Amino acid sequence: MKRSTLSFIIWFSCCGFLQAQKTWEHKGISMTQLDTLADGYEALRGTFTIKNSSIYEVMNLILDVDGYNWVEGESKSKMLLVDKQDSSFTFDFFVDIPWLFVKKTGRVKVDVRYENETFHTLSSQIKEYNRNKDYDLMDFYSAQWKLQKHGENDVKVNYLGVYQDQKMVINLNSIIISRIRKRLSGTLYNLKVRASEKVNPVQSLTWPIEKANTQFKSDRNQ
């Protein structure tokens, strides 16, 4: 059921069936909140161009999960497993929104694909694992990156995030999505600054050191 729901969302987003509700432009970042899907799904799309860089320069920053100091807000990520042969990695994320007393976590496997001078990523949420009990599990989370060579020296970046949270007594999705949007806009801008204006941008992937996480493997087999 989880895979079919995810595939449905991705298919709709790729075919352009998600209609924009509102778009914000700030510091070269275009953020669009898409029409709410069924059952409380919220979708945010970010697009921007990075000057004088390479798709490898940007992808390496996304791969460096433990070095996500360019991510805005009270959040942290922890790499759990790197599988270079499978072109995938798995990590935990923790989000804390103090003003709303919201603490969320999730575990995600990210598959990386290269085709026609373009990197695509696809995340699949993992729900069956021993997690930090101080954080509530995110009902649904999916993030996709598309990094495409643009002209001779630039990179066009597309990001799509889909979220769902139904566990609250009061539906705070609209407030939370507003907070996420502002954080995401800042995050994408930080990524843009970090990866831009490189004299000699890198031309190969640098995978993090492969981790043999015994606890993760045992959780996965439960």
C-alpha positions as CSV (number, residue, x, y, z in Angstrom):
1,M,0.0,0.0,0.0
2,K,2.8,2.4,0.9
3,R,4.6,1.8,-2.4
4,S,1.4,2.2,-4.4
5,T,0.6,5.5,-2.7
6,L,4.1,6.8,-3.3
7,S,4.0,5.8,-6.9
8,F,0.7,7.5,-7.4
9,I,2.0,10.7,-5.9
10,I,5.1,10.6,-8.0
11,W,3.2,9.8,-11.2
12,F,0.8,12.7,-10.6
13,S,3.7,15.1,-9.9
14,C,5.7,14.1,-13.0
15,C,2.6,14.4,-15.2
16,G,1.8,17.8,-13.9
17,F,-1.5,17.0,-12.4
18,L,-0.8,18.7,-9.2
19,Q,-2.1,22.3,-9.5
20,A,-0.3,25.2,-7.8
21,Q,-2.0,26.9,-5.0
22,K,0.5,29.7,-4.5
23,T,4.1,30.5,-5.5
24,W,6.7,32.5,-3.6
25,E,9.9,33.9,-5.1
26,H,12.8,34.8,-2.8
27,K,16.5,35.2,-3.5
28,G,16.3,33.2,-6.8
29,I,14.3,30.3,-5.2
30,S,10.8,29.6,-6.5
31,M,8.6,27.8,-3.9
32,T,5.2,26.4,-4.9
33,Q,2.6,24.9,-2.6
34,L,0.7,22.4,-4.7
35,D,-2.9,21.4,-4.3
36,T,-3.5,19.2,-1.2
37,L,-3.9,15.6,-2.1
38,A,-6.3,13.2,-0.5
39,D,-6.0,12.3,3.1
40,G,-4.1,15.4,4.2
41,Y,-1.1,15.1,1.9
42,E,0.8,18.4,1.4
43,A,3.3,19.0,-1.4
44,L,6.0,21.6,-1.9
45,R,8.1,22.2,-5.0
46,G,11.2,24.2,-5.1
47,T,13.1,25.2,-8.3
48,F,16.2,27.3,-8.9
49,T,19.4,27.5,-10.9
50,I,23.0,27.2,-9.6
51,K,25.5,29.2,-11.5
52,N,29.0,27.9,-12.3
53,S,28.7,24.5,-10.8
54,S,28.1,20.8,-11.7
55,I,25.5,18.2,-11.0
56,Y,28.2,16.3,-9.1
57,E,29.0,19.3,-6.9
58,V,25.4,19.5,-5.9
59,M,24.8,15.8,-5.5
60,N,27.8,15.4,-3.3
61,L,26.3,17.9,-0.8
62,I,23.0,15.9,-0.8
63,L,24.9,12.7,-0.2
64,D,26.8,14.1,2.8
65,V,23.9,13.6,5.2
66,D,26.0,14.0,8.3
67,G,27.2,17.3,7.0
68,Y,23.8,18.9,6.5
69,N,24.7,22.2,8.2
70,W,23.1,24.0,5.2
71,V,19.7,22.8,6.3
72,E,17.6,25.4,8.0
73,G,15.7,25.0,11.3
74,E,15.8,22.8,14.4
75,S,16.5,19.6,12.5
76,K,19.2,17.0,12.2
77,S,20.0,14.0,10.0
78,K,22.0,10.9,10.7
79,M,23.4,8.6,8.0
80,L,22.7,4.9,8.8
81,L,23.7,2.9,5.7
82,V,25.5,3.7,2.5
83,D,25.3,1.2,-0.4
84,K,27.4,2.5,-3.2
85,Q,26.9,-0.7,-5.3
86,D,23.1,-0.2,-5.0
87,S,23.4,3.6,-5.5
88,S,21.4,4.2,-2.4
89,F,21.7,5.5,1.2
90,T,19.5,5.4,4.3
91,F,19.2,8.0,7.0
92,D,17.1,9.2,9.9
93,F,15.8,12.7,10.2
94,F,14.6,14.6,13.3
95,V,12.5,17.8,13.1
96,D,11.7,19.9,16.1
97,I,9.2,22.9,15.9
98,P,9.3,24.2,19.5
99,W,6.7,26.9,19.0
100,L,4.2,24.2,18.1
101,F,5.6,21.6,20.4
102,V,6.0,19.3,17.4
103,K,8.8,16.7,17.3
104,K,8.8,14.4,14.2
105,T,11.1,11.7,13.0
106,G,11.4,9.4,10.0
107,R,13.7,6.9,8.3
108,V,14.2,7.1,4.5
109,K,16.0,5.1,1.9
110,V,17.1,7.2,-1.1
111,D,17.9,5.8,-4.5
112,V,20.1,7.7,-6.8
113,R,19.9,7.4,-10.6
114,Y,21.9,9.1,-13.4
115,E,20.5,9.5,-16.9
116,N,21.2,12.0,-19.7
117,E,23.4,14.3,-17.6
118,T,20.7,14.4,-14.9
119,F,20.6,13.0,-11.4
120,H,17.3,11.8,-10.0
121,T,16.7,10.7,-6.4
122,L,13.7,8.9,-5.0
123,S,13.0,8.4,-1.3
124,S,11.1,5.5,0.2
125,Q,10.0,5.8,3.9
126,I,10.8,3.0,6.3
127,K,8.4,2.7,9.2
128,E,9.3,-0.6,11.0
129,Y,12.2,0.3,13.2
130,N,13.2,1.1,16.8
131,R,13.0,4.9,17.0
132,N,13.6,7.7,19.4
133,K,10.5,7.7,21.6
134,D,10.7,11.4,22.2
135,Y,9.7,11.9,18.5
136,D,6.5,11.0,16.8
137,L,6.8,9.1,13.5
138,M,5.9,11.2,10.4
139,D,2.9,9.6,8.8
140,F,4.3,10.0,5.3
141,Y,7.4,11.7,3.9
142,S,8.8,11.7,0.4
143,A,11.5,13.9,-1.2
144,Q,12.7,13.9,-4.8
145,W,15.7,15.8,-6.3
146,K,16.3,16.4,-10.0
147,L,19.7,17.9,-10.8
148,Q,20.1,18.7,-14.5
149,K,22.9,20.2,-16.4
150,H,21.8,23.6,-17.7
151,G,23.9,25.2,-20.4
152,E,27.6,24.9,-20.2
153,N,28.3,25.7,-16.5
154,D,25.0,25.8,-14.6
155,V,22.7,23.3,-12.8
156,K,18.9,23.4,-12.8
157,V,17.5,22.0,-9.5
158,N,14.0,20.7,-8.9
159,Y,12.9,19.5,-5.5
160,L,9.5,18.0,-4.6
161,G,8.5,17.2,-1.0
162,V,5.3,15.4,0.0
163,Y,4.2,15.3,3.6
164,Q,1.3,13.9,5.6
165,D,0.5,14.0,9.3
166,Q,-2.9,12.8,10.7
167,K,-2.1,11.9,14.3
168,M,-2.8,15.3,15.9
169,V,-6.1,16.0,17.6
170,I,-6.2,19.4,15.9
171,N,-5.1,19.4,12.3
172,L,-2.1,21.7,12.2
173,N,-1.0,20.7,8.7
174,S,-1.5,24.2,7.3
175,I,0.6,25.8,10.0
176,I,3.3,23.1,9.8
177,I,3.5,23.3,6.0
178,S,4.0,27.1,6.3
179,R,6.9,26.6,8.6
180,I,8.3,23.8,6.4
181,R,8.0,26.1,3.4
182,K,10.0,28.9,5.0
183,R,12.7,26.5,6.2
184,L,12.8,24.7,2.9
185,S,13.2,28.0,1.0
186,G,16.1,28.9,3.3
187,T,17.6,25.5,2.9
188,L,17.5,25.6,-0.9
189,Y,19.1,29.0,-0.9
190,N,21.9,27.8,1.4
191,L,22.5,24.9,-1.0
192,K,22.5,27.3,-4.0
193,V,25.2,29.5,-2.3
194,R,27.3,26.5,-1.2
195,A,27.4,24.9,-4.6
196,S,27.7,28.0,-6.9
197,E,30.5,30.0,-8.4
198,K,33.0,27.1,-8.5
199,V,36.2,27.7,-10.5
200,N,36.7,23.9,-11.0
201,P,33.5,22.2,-10.0
202,V,33.9,18.5,-9.2
203,Q,33.0,16.0,-12.0
204,S,32.5,12.8,-10.0
205,L,30.4,11.5,-7.0
206,T,32.0,11.2,-3.6
207,W,30.0,8.6,-1.6
208,P,30.3,8.8,2.2
209,I,32.2,6.0,3.8
210,E,30.0,2.9,3.8
211,K,28.6,2.3,7.2
212,A,28.0,-1.2,8.7
213,N,25.3,-0.2,11.2
214,T,24.5,-3.4,13.1
215,Q,21.5,-1.8,14.9
216,F,20.0,-0.7,11.6
217,K,20.4,-4.1,10.1
218,S,18.7,-5.8,13.0
219,D,15.8,-3.3,12.9
220,R,15.4,-3.9,9.2
221,N,15.1,-7.7,9.7
222,Q,12.4,-7.4,12.4
